[in-house]
Amino acid sequence: MTKIEGFGLGLRVEHYAAFEAGVDAGVRPDWLEIIAENYLVPGGPPLAHLERIRADYPLVMHGVSLSVAGPVPLDLGHLRELRRLADRLEPGWVSDHLCWSADAHSQLHDLLPVPLTRVALDHVAGRVAQAQDLLGRPLVLENVSSYVRFAADEMAEWDFIAQLLQRTGAQMLLDVNNVYVSGRNHGFDPVDYLDAIPVGPVRQIHLAGHEDRGDIVIDTHDHPVRDEVWALYLHAVKRFGTVPTMIERDDRIPPLDELLVELAVARRLAASV
């Protein structure tokens, strides 16, 4: 696997040309994260661009449709395709979301929260183990933002995650913005969340923007990182150290130069600790 260090960006179609033309060494990202589902094809323009770009940048793979906590059997064909892509690209790791996103009838195209119960923990742990066996590597799981809770919840989200990581040997993609969003929506202190996550398994950090509507906060990924999330990131660096960190933008994609300015902020904050 490729060694990943420093600060990265999510690779988006809008920035293919800029990366292929070359980015100044003083501001360029250290690595790039790809959305795995965009490249699960045998050929074509997406892979051609990716092959050119990965000559200059180490990669990590991030999935959006594994549905590792879902109610229906894991899609073994999808996992085999992910493994083939990972064998081809040799990414630093393969990640997806700790959520469910499909039922027996369709792919729901949403990242839905998991009931925080012992039964759900057993269910997810078994599926994570199955996915890791098929992928041939640890799975890196991202905490998602949420807007509702289950009446049956028996534990805090951070306790669920800590137990899952311990039982499966999986690792964590800590989305600091999602911690903030969920904290606002559910009334918990996001610092308490960070302080309860075990340090060792945290492999990567995501930073992103959100929309604050006052009574609810929406994880939109279409804004710059907000000051309150930068402050929470500073706490995360103090707790977890210099974990590879990236800026994630999925809508209203700005020019690459604007994201590089944000990435410089992350570098400065990390360096200040």
C-alpha positions as CSV (number, residue, x, y, z in Angstrom):
1,M,0.0,0.0,0.0
2,T,1.1,3.6,-0.6
3,K,2.3,5.6,2.3
4,I,0.0,8.6,2.9
5,E,1.2,11.6,4.9
6,G,0.3,15.3,5.2
7,F,-2.7,17.1,3.6
8,G,-4.9,16.1,0.7
9,L,-7.9,17.1,-1.4
10,G,-10.8,15.2,-2.8
11,L,-10.2,14.7,-6.6
12,R,-13.1,16.1,-8.6
13,V,-13.7,16.2,-12.3
14,E,-13.6,20.0,-12.3
15,H,-10.0,19.9,-11.3
16,Y,-8.6,17.2,-13.6
17,A,-7.2,19.8,-16.0
18,A,-5.5,21.8,-13.2
19,F,-3.8,18.7,-11.8
20,E,-2.7,17.5,-15.2
21,A,-1.2,20.9,-16.0
22,G,0.7,20.8,-12.7
23,V,0.3,22.5,-9.4
24,D,3.0,24.7,-7.8
25,A,5.1,22.6,-5.4
26,G,4.7,25.1,-2.6
27,V,0.9,24.7,-2.3
28,R,0.1,21.4,-3.9
29,P,-1.7,18.7,-1.9
30,D,0.4,15.8,-0.7
31,W,-2.2,13.2,-1.8
32,L,-5.7,12.9,-3.3
33,E,-8.8,11.0,-2.3
34,I,-11.0,9.5,-5.1
35,I,-14.6,8.5,-4.9
36,A,-14.2,4.8,-5.7
37,E,-17.5,4.3,-7.5
38,N,-16.5,6.8,-10.2
39,Y,-13.7,4.5,-11.4
40,L,-15.3,1.0,-11.2
41,V,-15.1,0.7,-15.0
42,P,-12.6,-1.2,-17.2
43,G,-11.5,1.9,-19.1
44,G,-12.6,5.2,-20.5
45,P,-11.9,8.9,-19.7
46,P,-12.2,8.8,-15.9
47,L,-9.6,6.1,-15.5
48,A,-7.4,7.7,-18.2
49,H,-7.4,11.0,-16.2
50,L,-6.8,9.2,-13.0
51,E,-3.8,7.3,-14.4
52,R,-2.2,10.5,-15.4
53,I,-2.8,12.2,-12.1
54,R,-1.8,9.3,-9.9
55,A,1.7,9.5,-11.5
56,D,2.2,12.6,-9.4
57,Y,0.0,12.0,-6.3
58,P,-0.6,9.1,-3.9
59,L,-4.2,8.1,-3.7
60,V,-6.7,6.8,-1.1
61,M,-10.1,5.3,-2.1
62,H,-13.3,6.5,-0.5
63,G,-16.6,4.7,-1.2
64,V,-20.2,5.9,-0.8
65,S,-22.3,2.7,-1.4
66,L,-21.0,-0.2,0.6
67,S,-23.9,0.1,3.1
68,V,-21.9,-1.8,5.7
69,A,-24.7,-1.4,8.3
70,G,-27.5,-2.3,5.9
71,P,-30.4,-4.8,6.4
72,V,-29.6,-6.8,3.2
73,P,-26.6,-9.0,2.4
74,L,-23.4,-7.1,1.4
75,D,-23.0,-6.7,-2.4
76,L,-20.2,-9.2,-2.9
77,G,-19.8,-8.1,-6.6
78,H,-19.3,-4.5,-5.5
79,L,-16.7,-5.6,-3.0
80,R,-14.8,-7.6,-5.6
81,E,-14.8,-4.6,-8.0
82,L,-13.4,-2.4,-5.1
83,R,-10.7,-5.0,-4.5
84,R,-9.7,-5.0,-8.2
85,L,-9.5,-1.2,-8.3
86,A,-7.5,-1.2,-5.1
87,D,-5.1,-3.8,-6.5
88,R,-4.7,-1.6,-9.6
89,L,-4.2,1.7,-7.8
90,E,-2.5,0.6,-4.6
91,P,-4.1,3.2,-2.5
92,G,-3.1,4.1,1.1
93,W,-6.4,2.6,2.3
94,V,-10.0,2.0,1.3
95,S,-12.8,3.8,3.2
96,D,-16.5,4.0,3.3
97,H,-19.2,5.2,5.7
98,L,-20.5,3.7,8.9
99,C,-24.1,3.8,7.7
100,W,-26.7,2.0,5.6
101,S,-27.7,3.2,2.2
102,A,-29.6,0.3,0.5
103,D,-32.6,-1.9,1.3
104,A,-34.0,-5.0,-0.5
105,H,-35.4,-2.9,-3.3
106,S,-33.0,-0.1,-4.2
107,Q,-29.9,2.0,-3.5
108,L,-31.2,4.9,-1.5
109,H,-28.4,7.3,-2.3
110,D,-28.2,8.6,1.3
111,L,-26.0,7.9,4.3
112,L,-28.5,6.8,6.9
113,P,-27.6,6.4,10.6
114,V,-27.2,3.1,12.5
115,P,-29.3,2.2,15.6
116,L,-26.9,2.5,18.5
117,T,-27.8,-0.9,20.0
118,R,-25.9,-4.1,21.0
119,V,-27.8,-6.0,18.3
120,A,-26.8,-3.5,15.6
121,L,-23.2,-3.6,16.9
122,D,-23.1,-7.4,16.4
123,H,-24.7,-7.0,13.0
124,V,-22.3,-4.4,11.8
125,A,-19.2,-6.1,13.2
126,G,-19.9,-9.2,11.3
127,R,-20.4,-7.3,8.0
128,V,-17.2,-5.3,8.6
129,A,-15.3,-8.5,9.1
130,Q,-16.8,-10.0,5.9
131,A,-15.9,-6.8,3.9
132,Q,-12.3,-6.8,5.2
133,D,-11.9,-10.4,4.2
134,L,-13.0,-9.7,0.7
135,L,-11.0,-6.5,0.4
136,G,-7.8,-8.1,1.8
137,R,-7.1,-5.0,3.9
138,P,-8.6,-3.1,6.9
139,L,-11.7,-1.1,6.2
140,V,-11.6,2.6,7.2
141,L,-15.0,3.7,8.4
142,E,-16.3,7.3,8.4
143,N,-18.7,8.7,11.0
144,V,-21.7,10.3,9.3
145,S,-23.7,13.4,10.2
146,S,-27.2,12.7,11.5
147,Y,-30.5,14.5,12.1
148,V,-32.6,12.0,13.9
149,R,-32.1,9.4,16.6
150,F,-33.6,6.0,17.2
151,A,-35.8,5.5,20.3
152,A,-34.0,2.2,20.8
153,D,-30.5,3.7,21.1
154,E,-28.6,2.1,24.0
155,M,-25.2,3.9,23.8
156,A,-23.5,7.0,22.5
157,E,-22.3,7.0,18.9
158,W,-18.7,7.3,20.1
159,D,-19.1,4.2,22.3
160,F,-20.5,2.3,19.4
161,I,-17.6,3.3,17.2
162,A,-15.0,2.5,19.8
163,Q,-16.4,-1.0,20.4
164,L,-16.7,-1.6,16.7
165,L,-13.1,-0.7,16.0
166,Q,-11.8,-2.8,18.8
167,R,-13.9,-5.9,17.7
168,T,-13.0,-5.8,14.0
169,G,-9.6,-4.2,13.7
170,A,-11.1,-1.6,11.4
171,Q,-9.8,1.9,11.3
172,M,-11.6,5.3,11.4
173,L,-12.0,8.2,9.0
174,L,-12.8,10.9,11.5
175,D,-15.0,13.6,9.8
176,V,-14.7,16.6,12.1
177,N,-17.4,18.5,10.4
178,N,-19.8,15.6,10.8
179,V,-19.0,15.5,14.5
180,Y,-19.8,19.2,14.8
181,V,-23.0,18.9,12.7
182,S,-24.3,15.9,14.8
183,G,-23.4,17.6,18.0
184,R,-25.4,20.6,17.2
185,N,-28.4,18.6,16.0
186,H,-28.4,16.2,19.0
187,G,-27.2,18.5,21.8
188,F,-23.9,16.9,22.7
189,D,-20.5,18.5,23.0
190,P,-18.3,17.5,20.0
191,V,-15.2,17.8,22.1
192,D,-16.6,15.0,24.3
193,Y,-17.0,12.9,21.1
194,L,-13.4,13.4,20.0
195,D,-12.1,12.7,23.5
196,A,-13.9,9.3,23.6
197,I,-12.6,8.0,20.3
198,P,-9.5,5.8,20.6
199,V,-6.4,7.5,19.2
200,G,-4.7,4.5,17.5
201,P,-7.3,3.6,14.8
202,V,-7.8,7.1,13.5
203,R,-6.3,6.9,10.0
204,Q,-7.6,10.0,8.3
205,I,-9.5,13.2,9.0
206,H,-12.1,15.0,6.8
207,L,-12.8,18.7,6.9
208,A,-15.8,20.2,5.1
209,G,-18.4,23.0,5.2
210,H,-22.0,22.9,6.3
211,E,-25.2,25.0,6.3
212,D,-26.3,26.4,9.7
213,R,-30.0,27.0,9.7
214,G,-30.2,27.8,13.4
215,D,-32.4,25.0,14.6
216,I,-30.7,22.4,12.4
217,V,-27.3,22.1,10.8
218,I,-27.0,20.4,7.4
219,D,-23.9,18.7,6.2
220,T,-23.8,20.1,2.6
221,H,-20.1,20.0,1.6
222,D,-20.8,23.1,-0.5
223,H,-19.3,25.7,1.8
224,P,-15.8,26.5,3.0
225,V,-14.8,25.0,6.4
226,R,-16.4,27.2,9.1
227,D,-14.5,28.7,12.0
228,E,-16.2,26.4,14.6
229,V,-15.0,23.3,12.6
230,W,-11.5,24.7,12.4
231,A,-11.5,25.1,16.2
232,L,-12.7,21.5,16.6
233,Y,-10.0,20.4,14.1
234,L,-7.3,22.1,16.3
235,H,-8.6,20.0,19.2
236,A,-8.5,16.9,17.0
237,V,-4.8,17.5,16.1
238,K,-3.9,17.9,19.8
239,R,-5.6,14.5,20.5
240,F,-4.8,12.4,17.5
241,G,-1.6,14.0,16.2
242,T,-0.7,14.7,12.6
243,V,-3.2,12.3,11.0
244,P,-3.5,12.7,7.2
245,T,-6.2,15.4,6.7
246,M,-8.1,16.6,3.7
247,I,-10.6,19.2,2.5
248,E,-13.8,17.7,1.0
249,R,-16.0,19.7,-1.4
250,D,-18.9,18.0,-3.3
251,D,-21.0,20.8,-4.6
252,R,-20.5,24.4,-5.7
253,I,-17.0,23.3,-6.6
254,P,-14.7,26.3,-6.5
255,P,-11.5,26.8,-8.6
256,L,-8.6,24.6,-7.3
257,D,-6.8,27.7,-6.0
258,E,-9.5,28.4,-3.4
259,L,-9.3,24.9,-2.0
260,L,-5.5,25.1,-1.8
261,V,-6.0,28.3,0.3
262,E,-8.2,26.3,2.7
263,L,-5.7,23.4,2.7
264,A,-3.0,25.9,3.8
265,V,-5.1,26.8,6.8
266,A,-5.2,23.1,7.9
267,R,-1.4,23.0,7.5
268,R,-0.9,26.1,9.6
269,L,-3.2,24.9,12.4
270,A,-1.5,21.5,12.5
271,A,1.9,23.1,12.6
272,S,0.9,25.3,15.5
273,V,0.2,22.3,17.8
